[in-house]
Amino acid sequence: MASEQIGYRGPTACAAAGITYRQLDYWARTGLVEPSVRPAHGSGTQRLYSFRDVVVLKIVKRFLDTGVSLQNIRTTVQHLRERGFRDLERMTLMSDGATVYECGSPDEVHALLQGGQGIFGIAVGVVWRDVESALSQLHGERIDTGETLVGHNPADELARRRNNRAV
């Protein structure tokens, strides 16, 4: 089953991204990272996050852990949102603590490092694989039917075939 057809509830998104539910709730309420599958509408409704949402949550967490300001992180997430979160797995996000830069090639990373200041980088492909691995141990939910999927890895073809056979 394609990962676009699977959503993850808040506790699962938190576990995969390494954040608290309080952080998740705050970031959703303030518009930093909102669930793209299903937002919460009043009490009792469950937010549902896409795989890409969970990757972005983990990126936000990594930047916060290195001291990048929430304001700069908001600017970065807005930039990624405007470009449609395309090619996330191929980019490197770099920060000098004040600004976040998107690098699409090793040459761009090298040019940034030539400035001589301390730079922190996130290879988004590594975060992508970390989230895939974490979600493969957790519960997902079919967007169309609400069926719970246990231990589903969105990139695992064998698991997809098994799930299709079981249905």
C-alpha positions in Angstrom: 0.0 0.0 0.0 1.4 3.4 -0.9 2.5 5.6 2.0 0.1 8.3 0.7 -2.8 6.1 1.7 -1.6 5.8 5.3 -1.9 8.2 8.2 -0.4 8.3 11.7 -2.2 9.4 14.9 -0.5 11.8 17.2 1.1 9.3 19.6 2.6 7.4 16.7 3.9 10.6 15.1 5.4 11.6 18.4 7.2 8.3 18.9 8.6 8.3 15.3 9.7 11.9 15.5 11.0 11.8 19.1 8.9 14.6 20.4 6.3 14.9 23.2 2.6 15.1 22.6 2.6 18.6 24.1 5.1 19.7 21.4 3.0 18.1 18.7 -0.1 19.7 19.9 1.5 23.2 20.2 3.1 22.9 16.7 -0.3 21.9 15.2 -2.2 24.7 17.0 0.3 27.4 16.0 0.5 26.1 12.4 4.2 25.1 12.5 3.5 21.5 11.4 -0.2 20.7 10.9 -1.5 17.3 10.0 -2.0 17.1 6.3 -4.3 14.0 6.3 -6.8 15.0 9.0 -6.8 18.0 11.3 -8.5 17.9 14.7 -12.0 19.4 14.7 -13.0 20.0 18.3 -12.4 17.6 21.2 -12.5 13.9 20.5 -11.3 14.0 16.9 -7.9 12.5 16.1 -5.3 14.3 14.0 -3.8 12.1 11.3 -0.3 12.9 10.0 1.2 11.8 6.7 4.6 10.2 6.4 6.0 13.5 5.2 4.5 15.4 8.1 6.3 13.0 10.5 9.6 13.6 8.6 9.1 17.4 9.0 8.3 16.9 12.7 11.7 15.1 13.1 13.5 17.8 11.2 12.0 20.5 13.5 13.0 18.5 16.5 16.6 18.2 15.2 16.9 21.9 14.6 15.5 22.7 18.1 18.0 20.3 19.6 20.8 22.3 18.0 19.6 25.6 19.2 18.0 27.0 16.0 15.3 29.5 17.0 11.7 28.5 16.5 11.3 31.6 14.3 14.0 30.4 11.9 12.5 26.9 12.0 9.1 28.4 11.1 10.6 30.2 8.1 12.2 26.9 7.0 9.0 24.9 7.3 7.1 27.6 5.4 9.7 27.5 2.7 9.4 23.7 2.4 5.6 24.0 2.4 5.7 26.5 -0.4 7.8 24.2 -2.5 5.4 21.4 -1.8 7.8 19.4 0.3 9.2 18.0 -3.0 12.5 16.2 -3.0 12.8 16.3 0.8 14.8 13.0 0.8 17.4 14.4 -1.5 18.2 17.7 0.3 20.5 18.8 3.1 19.3 21.6 5.4 22.2 23.6 6.9 22.1 26.2 9.6 24.6 28.5 11.2 22.2 29.0 14.0 20.8 32.2 12.5 19.8 31.1 9.1 18.7 27.8 7.6 19.9 27.0 4.0 18.6 24.4 1.6 21.3 22.6 -0.2 20.5 20.3 -3.1 24.0 19.3 -4.1 27.4 18.5 -2.5 28.7 21.6 -4.2 26.2 23.8 -2.3 27.1 22.2 1.0 30.8 22.7 0.2 30.3 26.4 -0.7 28.5 27.0 2.6 31.3 25.3 4.6 33.8 27.6 2.9 32.5 30.5 5.0 34.4 29.3 8.0 31.7 29.6 10.5 30.2 26.7 12.5 27.4 25.0 10.4 25.0 22.3 11.4 23.5 20.1 8.7 20.6 17.7 8.4 20.8 15.2 5.6 17.0 14.8 5.2 17.4 11.4 3.5 18.8 10.0 6.7 15.9 11.5 8.7 13.6 10.0 6.0 15.0 6.5 6.6 15.0 6.9 10.4 11.2 7.8 10.2 10.6 4.8 7.9 12.3 2.5 10.3 10.5 3.9 13.4 7.1 3.8 11.7 7.7 0.2 10.6 7.5 -0.7 14.3 4.4 1.4 15.0 0.7 1.5 14.0 -0.5 3.3 10.9 -4.1 3.8 9.7 -5.6 3.4 6.2 -6.9 6.8 5.3 -9.8 5.4 3.3 -11.1 2.8 5.7 -9.6 3.7 9.1 -8.2 0.2 9.4 -5.2 -0.1 11.7 -2.0 -1.3 10.1 0.5 -2.9 12.5 4.2 -2.6 11.8 3.8 -1.1 8.4 6.9 0.3 6.7 5.8 2.6 3.9 8.8 1.6 1.8 8.7 -2.1 2.3 7.4 -3.9 -0.8 7.1 -7.3 1.0 5.0 -5.8 3.7 2.8 -4.2 1.1 2.2 -7.6 -0.6 1.5 -9.2 2.7 -1.1 -6.5 3.6 -2.7 -6.8 0.2 -3.0 -10.6 0.6 -4.5 -10.3 4.1 -7.2 -7.9 2.9 
